[in-house]
Amino acid sequence: MCIVLFSYKHTPGYHLIVAANRDEFLVRPTAPLSWWEDGTEILAGRDLQDGGTWLGVNASGKFGALTNYREMARSNVKTVSRGEILPRYLGDPKVAKHFPADLEGLQSRYRGFNVVLGDGESLVYYSNRADGQEQSQWELQPGIYGLSNHLLDSPWPKLIRGKDLFEHALAKHPFSVENLFQVLQDTWQPPEHSLPDTGIGPRWEKKLAPIFISSDTYGTRSSAVVTISDKGETMVCERTFHRGPDGVKTEAQRCFTI
């Protein structure tokens, strides 16, 4: 997942609204949004290579989203898939603000990551790449936030633009899920001089700069919209994409309500 835009206790009638894109190599096998058939009561897409997920909810109203922290690989460090973090959280009875304590002792287990965790009472952001314990976990206040492949609300061009488009889409009464999907399909290319330098080189910085990414080997594989009302009613929609001779097309859309 490479961009997550969310409104927390900010939009009238809604506890949480999320619009997010998952960006990944096109050859990585993936299962679409569905209820997992392993007794966990998790609703999420699934990475079939390592078995984890990037965004999901459970039947009791918990929510989680994860992004990788973009950095050069640390040599000689054995790690496991960061995708296991959300299933651990969604299947754990701990509330959102207590779960990051479990991750503190596992920092070296994973490469860099960010998570946003909710439970109907609070919303928490945690990263294993933030500097210092006082900054690694934040219990969020009502507002509009954005997360990509750096720390929360880092001023990357795609995130600044994404938050602005997201806020404008939510300001329309009533807002529509379709408008949020349109935000996630934005292909605006920022000027090269404004791009971050994360160590991957100018060519890849440019490829990864838009909200919706498309290349021959890597790109936005799916978009998701999650709404949780003040009454606790949850809706999750996922739109997946197919790349062919005629370009990028919507492959399917799936929506679930809880």
N, C-alpha and C positions, 0 to 999 in steps of 0.2 A: 504494500500500500504506500503510495507516494504523495498523496495529498489528502488531508482530512480537514474539512471545514465544518464547524459546529457552533450552534447557538444553544447556550445553556441558560435556562430560566430567563430568556431574553425576549422570546417571541410569545405573545399572548396566547394562552391555551396549551402551550407545549413546555414540558420539562426539558426536552432535548430534541434537537433536529440536527442531523448529520448528513453531509454530502461528501462522498469519498471516492477516489480512484485507486485501483490497484494496478501498479505498473510492474511488469515482470517479463522475463525472456519468453518468447512466443512458444518455444518448444517445451516449456515446463508443464507437465501434466497437471490438470486442475479439474476438480469437480465443482459444479455450480452450486449456488445457494440452495440448501435443503436442510431438513432435520437429520442430524447424524444418527445412524442406526447402531449406536453403541451404549445406549442407556444413559447418556449424559444430558439429554434435553437441550442440546446446543443446536441453534439455527445459524448456519454459516456456510460459506464456500469452503473448499478444502484443497490444500496443496497435496497432491497425490504422491509427490516425491518424498516428502518428510512427514506428512500427516497432520500438519498444523493449519492455522488460519491467520488471516490478517484483519478480519472484522467479524463480529458475531454478537448474538444475544442468546439468552437462555429463557426458559419458560417462566422463571420467577422474576424477570424484568432486569437482569443484569446486562450490561453492555460493555464491549471492549473493542478498541481499534489499536492497531500496531503499525508503526513505520520503522524501516531500517534507518539507522544513522549513517549517512554516507561518509565513508572514510576508506583510506587505503588498507588493504588486508594486512593484519598483523601476522608476520611470518612465525612459524613454529608454535602457534597457539591453537590448540585443538578446541573447537567449540561445537555446540549442537544447534539445531535450527531454532531461531527465535520464534518461529510459528507455534511452538509448543506453549508459549506463555499464555496466550488467550484461552486455550482449552483448560489449562491449569486454573486460571481465574474463574472462568464460567462454571467449572465443576466444583469449585471450592465454596464452602459456606461463609468464608470471611467476607466482610463488607469491603467496599472499594478502598477506603482510606487505610485499612489494615493490611491489605494484600501486598503492597510494595515492600513491607518489611521482610517478606519471604524472598523477594528478589534481591535485596541488599546482600544477602549471603551467597548469591549465585552470580555476581557480576562477571566473573571470569568465565562462566559457563557459556556466555553468549557474546557475539559481536555487538556493536553499538545498536541500540534500539530506543524507541519511544513508545509509551503506551498511554492511552486515555481509557480510564476505567470508571464505570458508573454503576449505581445500584438502586436508583430511585430516590435516594436520600442525598447523595453527594456525588461529585465528579472529581476525579483525581488524575493528575498528569505525573508521569514518572519517566526518567531517562537514566540509563547507566552511563551516560556521557556528560551529564551536568557536573559542574564544578562544585563539590562540597555537598554534604548531607543536607544543608539548609536549602539548597536549590534543586536537589534531585527529585523531590516530591512536593508538588503543589496541590493543595485542595482548592479547586477553582471557584471563583466567584461568578455570579451571573454576567454574561457577556457573549461576544462573538469572538471565536478563536480560530487559528489556523495552524496546521502542523504539516510539515513535509519531511525532508530527510535531514533536518538539523533540529535544533531545539524549538520548543513551542514559540510560535509567533516570530521566528527569525525573519528578518526583512528581506527574504528572497523575492525577486520580482513576481514569480508565479503565485506566491502566497499573498503578497500585497494585492495583486489583481484579483485573485480568487476570493479573498475576504470581501473586497468591494462588490464584486458581482453577486456573491452569496447574500450579502446584506441587502442589496437592491432587490434580489429575487424574493426575499422574505418580506420585504416591505409592501409587496403587492397583496391586497386583501380580497379574497383569501389567497395565500400563496399556493402554488401547484407543484407537485412532484416533478412534472415535466419541465418546469422552469429550472428546477435544481439540476436535473439531468443536463439541461442545456448549458448551465454553468460549467459542469464537469467536462463538456465537450469543447471547451474553448481552446483554440489552437494558436492564440497570439504568441508571437516569438519576441521575447524581450531583446533590447539592444545588447550586443555582445559585451560592451564595456560594463554593463550592470550585473552580469552574471557572477555568482559566487565562484571561488576557486577552491574546490574540494579535493584536488589532487588527481582528478581523472582526465585532465586535459581539455583544451578548449572545444574540440570537436564533440566530445560527449557532454560537456556542460551545455552546449547549444542544443543537442538532441533532447536532453532531459529538461530543458527550460520551460516548455509549455505546460499548461494544466493537463491537456490531453496529448499524450506522446504517441508518435507513430514512426517506426523505422522497420527495416527489413528483419531485424532480429529481436527487437525489444520494444515494448510499448504498453499502452493502457489496455489491459485485458478485460477489465470490468469496471463498472461504476455502480455505486450503491447509495441509496437514500434510506435513512432510518428516521422515523418520528416516534417519539414517546410523549403522549399527551399528559396533561396535568392529572388526568384520571388513571394514568398507568397503562393506557392502551398503546400497544406497540405495533408499528407497521415497518416492514423491511422489504425493499424492492431492490433487485439487482438486474442490471442490464449488461449482457456479455456481447463481445464484438468478434467479428470474423474479418480477416484480412485476405483479400483476393485480388485478381487482376483489375477489378473496378474500384479498388481502394478499401477503406474501412467501412463495414456495414454492421448494423445491429443484428446480432445473431438470435437473441432471445431476451425476454424480460420475465422475471418471476417475482411475484409479490406474496407476502405472507403477513397475516395479522395474528396478534396474540392478545 
